Amino acid sequence: ALRACGRGALAEQLTRAATSVHANIAEGCGRPRRPDQLRMLGIAWSSLLEAESHLTEARLIDAVPRDLIATARVEATRTGILLAALRRALST
């Protein structure tokens, strides 16, 4: 688990997951075929879930102040709502 790796590893994993969300959205939007777009948005969704999991871990080990985690969770929720709407729009 990340706890065993230390807080630095947790921060790195969280950063990678969060960066992957927007990078995969951008890459998906650049794809000419809808199935490829949806696949990349699916990867972005998975990365968002991973980032939320790392936030939970950070809260459990008190690695980050709770107010910062709360703010990050709000942003993750907003991102998830927008990402889900984009995926629905492309699926129709």
Secondary structure, DSSP 8 states (H G I E B T S, - for coil): -HHHH-HHHHHHHHHHHHHHHHHHHHHHHT-SSHHHHHHHHHHHHHHHHHHHHHHHHHHHTT-S-HHHHHHHHHHHHHHHHHHHHHHHHHH-
